[in-house]
Amino acid sequence: MLAGLSISERWFHRLVLGAIALGFFVLVSVGAMAASAILQNQAQIGWINHGYHVERAIARYRVLVERLEAARRGMLLRDDPAVAGTFASTAAAIGPALADLQRLTADNPRQQANMAFAAKLSRAHLTTLRRSVALVGLGRRDAAVAAFNSDQSLPLIRMIRSLCDRMTAEEDRLLARRDAEQAQSLTRFYIAFGVAAVLLAIVGIGSIWIIARYTRDLSASRDELRLLNAGLEGAVAERTIDLQRANDEIQRFAYIVSHDLRAPLVNIMGFTTELESAAAQLARMMDRVEAHMPELVDQAARIAARDDLPEAIGFIRTSSDKMDRLIKAILRLSREGRRPLTPEPLDMTVLAQDVADTLRHRLDEIGAEMRVQPDLPRIVSDRLAVEQIVSNLAENAVKYLNPDHAGRIEIRGRTEGARAMFEVADNGRGIDPRDHERIFDLFRRSGVQDQPGEGIGLAHTRALAYRLGGAVTVESELGSGAVFRLTLPVTFAGEQGPKA
């Protein structure tokens, strides 16, 4: 079932990110557990060392007690200053030894009870021994020996030994428990580490499987794409030739139609001129007839000669002139469509500033300003086409400024990867969002039609941008100005398209 499983790019990213997140979580968890285990182990090692210190202190105290007893017996046997010195130094060391043991066992109530008993026994034992030593010092060795045979030093020694054994047993019990806790802690760490290792292995194997599967799918897609491209290149070339032929036919058809339309239009305009002349002569004749024989002129003839005929001729003249402008515009578009494009390096800052300078007189008349951003992106494209695009956009911005406030127009630009973006922004009337695409259609305009024009400029601008491998779009709201955005390849290679 898995053999036929295909992983999409979206799921691949999700699975890889999930595997990375899981692996990171496992590593963090292992690190946290390792840190906790290390801290616990260090604490347990500290307690184990503490136990050994306690046992060493117990042994030292026991050795001092035994040495003190042996020194007392040596003094009873012979008069030796060295033995007396040993007794004195050992007796002096008993107190500090007990204090050190008291400090080390302060955390253990059981040992504290034992320490209280040990202090009591040590005081009794030391008192007994000092009594014998004092008799020896007075020269009464026989009395000291008699006291030795009858005092409680031997039972006290046995009790101290038994107490030291109990205290040592207590520390051995604590050491055994702490060793067990340390072993359990290490066991838990090894188990957690083993589980984490298994999880990491699963994550690693799963990631390798996902990447291998995705890579296999990519390879299969690449092979399919290579086969498709092999056939697509020929189809695209054939389709491009067909489109070029169709475009040439459309261009020739537009040229022929517009050229053939001008012939009857010229005749209409010529005959309109003759009709204007005839109407003027007729009006003059009507004036003479009215002056000499007014009874021959009725009201209808007078209105027809002086009002209806000139008005009709005026409508014909206006419509003919408009038709003549439209036909000339179609011819211009047809010629532009046939003109070969010649890419060359363009300094867009200089080009935009030249456009602004050509509009300086008009800007001064209406009290507006046009600012060109310095260091506009440099591009390689057809100079004439780019100049026409920028000029059309700038002239359009000037034409539709709002007279109620000072006009401001800015030409700015930036580079985004392999494409350059130029914007002509104004604070003019603005454009209804419903008309954002409509204004780029031939002979279509938006808003109040109080400015001259045939509705061809923006359509021509977009067509030129398409030929250059770019596009022209607009962002605007009514009353908020407009931003016309021109996007072009930084390097245009010619009619075959922009370079990658």
N, C-alpha and C positions, 0 to 999 in steps of 0.2 A: 504494500500500500504506500509506503514511503517513497518507493522508486518513482512513482508518478507525481509526487508532490512538487509543486512549483512555488517558489517564494517570491512574492512581489517586493519591489523596492521599499514600499512602505512597511511591510511586515519585517523585511530584513533589518531595517533601521530599528524597528521596535525590539526585535529579538536581540540584536547586538547590544543595544542600550540596556535592555533588561539583563543580559548576561554580564555586562560590565558592572551594572549596579549591584547584581547579586554577588559577583566576585569581590567587589569593593566592600560590600556589607560583610561578607565572610572574612575577608582580611582584617577589617576593623574589629570584628568580633573576636577573631583569633588573637589579634594584638591586645585587645582589652583583657581577654582571658589570660594571656601570657603575662601581662603586666600584673593582673590580680594574683596569679599563681606565684609570680616572682616575689611580690610583696608578702604574700602569706608565707612563702618558704623562708624569706629573710626573717620574718617575725618568729617563725617556728625555730629556725636555726639560732636566733637570738635567745629564745627560751631554753633551747637545748644547751647552749653554751652557759647560760645562767645556771642550769642544773649542775653542769660540771663544776662551775665555780663554787656552788654551794657544797657539793661533795668534797671538793678540795679543801674548802674551809673547815668542814666537819673533820676531815682527816687531819688537818693541821692542828685543830683544837685537841683531838684525841692524842696526837703525837706529843703535844706540849704537856698534857696531863700525865702521860706515861713517862716522859722525860723528867717531869717534876718529881714523880714518885721514885724514879731510879736515882735521881740526885739526892733525895732525902736518905735513901738507903745507903748510898755511898758515903754520905757524911756520918752515918751511924757506924760504919765499918772502920773508917780511918779519917784522920784529920788531914784533909787535902784542900788547900785553898782553891784549886781549879774546880773541884766539885762544888764547893760553896759558891763560887762565881756562877757556875752553871745553874744552880738552884735559884740564885737571885735573878738572873736574866730570864729564866723560864717563867718564874713567878710573875715577873713584870710583863711578860708577853701574853699571859693568860687573858687579862682584861681586854687588850686590843683584839685578840682573836675572837673573843665572845662578841665584842661590839661589831666586828666585821661580819660575823655569822648572823648577828641580829639584823644588820642592814640587808644582807642578801636574802633573808627569809621573811622580810617584811610583808611580802605579797601573799604569804601562805599562813592562814590562821593555825593550822595544825602545827607547823614548825614553830610558830610564835609561842604556842603552849609548851612545846618541847624546850624552847630556848629559855623560858621562864624557869622551868625545872632544872635546866643545865646550869643557869646562873646560881640557883640555890645550892645545887650539888657542888659547884666549883668553889663557892664561898666556904662551905662546910669542909671540903677537902683541903683547901688552902689553909684554913685555920688550924686544922689538925696537923698538917705538915709543919707549919711554922712553930707550933708548940714543941714538937720534937727537935726542930733545928735550934730553937732557943735554948733548950736544955743542953744540947751539944755545945753551943756557944758559951754556956756557963761552966763547962767542963764536967757536966754531970752526964757522961755518956751512958753509964749503966741505967740511970733513970730514964734517959731518952729511949734506950733499947726496951726497957720495961714498958714504957708508954707505947712504943711501936707495936709490942706484942698484944696490948690490950685495947688500943684505940680502934676507931671505925674506918680507918683509911682503906682497908681492903674491900669492905662492902661498898664504900663510896666509889672506889675505882670500878668495881663490877657494875654498879648502877650507871656510872658515866659511860662505860663501854656499851652497856645495853641501850642507853639513850642514844648514843652515837649510831649504833646499829639501826635503831628505829628511824632516826632522822635520815640515814643513808637509804634505808628501804623506801621511805617516803619520796625522796628525790628520784630513786630508781623507778618508782611507780609513775611519777610525773614524766620522767624521761621516756618511759615506754609509751605512755599515752601521746606525748608530743611526737615521738617517732611514728606512731600509727597515724596521727593526724597529718603529718607531713607526707607519709606514703599515700594516704587517701587523697590529699590535695594533688600530688603528682599524678595519681591514677586518673582523677577527674580531668586534669589538664591533658593527659595523653589521650583520653577518650574524646574530649572536645577537639583536640588537634587532629585526631584521626577522622572524626566526622567532618571537620572543616576541610581536611585533605580530600576526602571523598567528594564533598560538595564542589570543591575547586576542580577536581578531576572531571566531575560531571559537567560543570560549567565549561571547562576547557574543551572536553570532547564535543559537547553540544555546540559550542561556538565554532569549532573546526568543522563540524558537520554542516552548520548553517552557512558558513562562509564557502565551504566546498560546493554545497548545493546551489548557493546564489551565484558562485563563480561559474558553475556548469550551466546554469540558466543564462547567465550573461554571454557565455561563449556560444551557446545555442542561438541566442537572440542575435549575437554579432554575425554568426554565420548566415542566419536568415536575412539579416539586414544587408550583408554583403551580396547575397543573391538578389535581393530586391533592388539594391542600388545598381547592380550590373544591368538589370532590365530597365530600372527607372531612368538611368542616365540617357539611354537611347530614347525612351519615351519622352523624357523632358526635352531632349534636343529636338525630337520630332515635333513635340507640342510647341516648343519655342518658335520653331520655323513657321508652324501653322499660325501661331499668334502674331508673329511678325508680318506674315502675309496678310492676315486679317486686318492688322493695324494699318498696314500700308494701303489696303483697299479702303478702309474707313477714311484714312487721310485723303486719298485720291477722291473718294466719293464726296467728302466734305468740301474739298477744293472745287470739284466740278459743280456740285450743287450750288455752293455759294457764288461761284463764278457765273453759272447760268442764271441764278436768281438776280444777279446785278444787271443783266441785259434788259429784262423787262422793267426792272426798277428804274434804270436810267431813262427808259422810254417814258415811264410814268412821271418821273421828275421833270423830264423835258416837256411833256404835254402839260404838266401842272404849271410850268412857267408860261406856256402859251395861253393856258386858260386864265392865268392871272392877268396877262396882258389883255386878253379878250374881255375879261370882266371889267378891267379898268376902262377900256374903250366903250363898253356897254354902259357903264356908269356915267361916263361923260355924255354919251348920246342921250341917256335918260334925263340928264340935267338940261340939255338943250331942248328936248321935247317938252319938258315941264315948263321951261321958260317961255316957249312960243305957243305950244298947243297942249296945255295941261289936261284938256278933256280927253286926250288920247291915252293918258297913263292912269291905270287904275291902281288901287292900293296893293293888290297882290303882285303886280309886275314891279312896283316900286320896291316892295320888301324882297322879292326874289333877286332883283338886280343889285340892291345895295346891302342886303344883310345875308340872305341865305347862300347866294353864290360865293361871296368872299369867305364866309364861314366854312362852307364845304371845302373850298380850295385850301383854306388854312389847315383843316383837319387832314386833308390829303398830304399837304406839305409836311406836317408834323409827323404823320405816320411813315411817310417815305423817308424822312431824315432818320427816324428811329430804326427803320428796317435797314437803311444804309449803314448805320453804326453797328448794328448786330451782324450784318454780313461781313463787314470789315473785321469785326472781332473774331468771327469764325475763321476767316481767312488767316488772320494773325495766329490763331491757335493752331490751324492746320500747318502753317509754315514752321511754327515752333516745334510741333510734333515731328517734323521731318528733319529738323536741324540736328546734326551729330553733336554729341556732347564731348568736350575736350577737358579732361581733368588737369588741374594745375594747382600748385600751392597757393593758398589764399590766406592773407592776413585779415581775419574777420574784424578785428578792431578798426583797421583802416577802412575796410569796405563799409562797415556800418556807419563810421563817422562821415564818409563821403555821402551816404544816403541822407544822414541827418543834415549835412551842409546844404544839400539840394532843397531841403524843406525849410531852411532857416527863414526865408522871407515870409512864407505862409505862417510859420510859428510866431514870428514877430507880430504879424497882423492880428492874430487872435490872442496874443499874450500868453502863449504856451511855451514850454521848454521840453527838449528832448535830450536825455543823457545817455551816453554810451559807456558801458562798463569797460574799464581798461583791462587789457590782457584777456580778451576773448579767445576761446580755443582756436588754434590754427587747424585748417582742414585742407584736404586735397579734393577739389571738385570743379565743376564747370562754372567759371566766373560769371558769365552772362546770366545763367539760370539762377545762381544764388543771388546775384544783384537784383534780378526781377522779383524773386521771392521776398527778400528783405524790404525792397522798395514798396511792393504791394502791401505788405503788412504794416509798414510804417505810415504810408499814405492813408491806409484804412483807419489807423489809430488817430491820425490828425483829423480826418474827415468827420469822425464820429465822437469828437470830444464834447464834453458837456459845457455849454456856454455859461452856466450858472456859477462855475468856479474855475480857478486857474488850472489849465491843463498840464499834466505831467506824463511824459512818456519815457520809458526806460528800455534800452536794449541790453540784455544781459545774457550770459551763457556759462556753461560748465561742461566738463567731460565726464562721461559715465562709461567706463570700459572702452570699447572700440567705437563708441558713438559720441557725437557732440550734440548738445542741446542748447538752442538759442531761444530766447523769449522776448517778445515785444509786449510789454505791459503798459496799460494806460489807466487813467481814472475817468474814462468817458462814460457814455450812456449805458454801456453794458448790453448783453444779449440774453434774451430769454433762453433758458436751458433747452426748451423744446425746439429751438432753432439752431442748436449747435451744429448739427449735421446739415440742416437745410441750407445754410449760408454757403456751403461748399458746392452746391449744385449749380449748374449753368442757369443763368437768368433768374436766380432766386435771391431775394434779399429779405432782410429782417428789420422790423421796427418801422418807425416813421420814415417815409421816402421823401426827405427834403434835401437830399444831396444828389448830384448828377452821377450817373453810372448805369451800366447795363446788367449788373449782376454777373460779371464774368471774371473779375479780378481774383477772388478767392478760389474759384474753380480752377483757374489757370495756375494759381499758386500751388494748390494741392497736386495737380497733375505734374507740374515741374518737380515737386518734392518726391513724388513717386518715381519719376524717371531717374532721380539722383539716388535712389535707394533709401529714401527717408519718408517722413510723414509730417503733416501739419494738423494740429488739433487746437481746440480752444477751451478755456475755462472762464466762465463769466456768469454773472447774475445781473438782472436789470438794475441799473442805478449804481452798480459797484465796479464799473470798469471791466476790462477784459484782458486776458493773457493769452496771446497766440504763441503756441510752442512749436518750433521747427526742430525736428530731429534728423540728423544727417550722419552718415558714416564718416569717421575721421579721415579715412582714405577711400575715395571712390575710384574703382578700377575702370569704369566705363559702362557701356550699356549692358555688359554681361553681369554686372552686380558689384557690390562692395567687396573688398578684400576681407578675409577672415581676420 
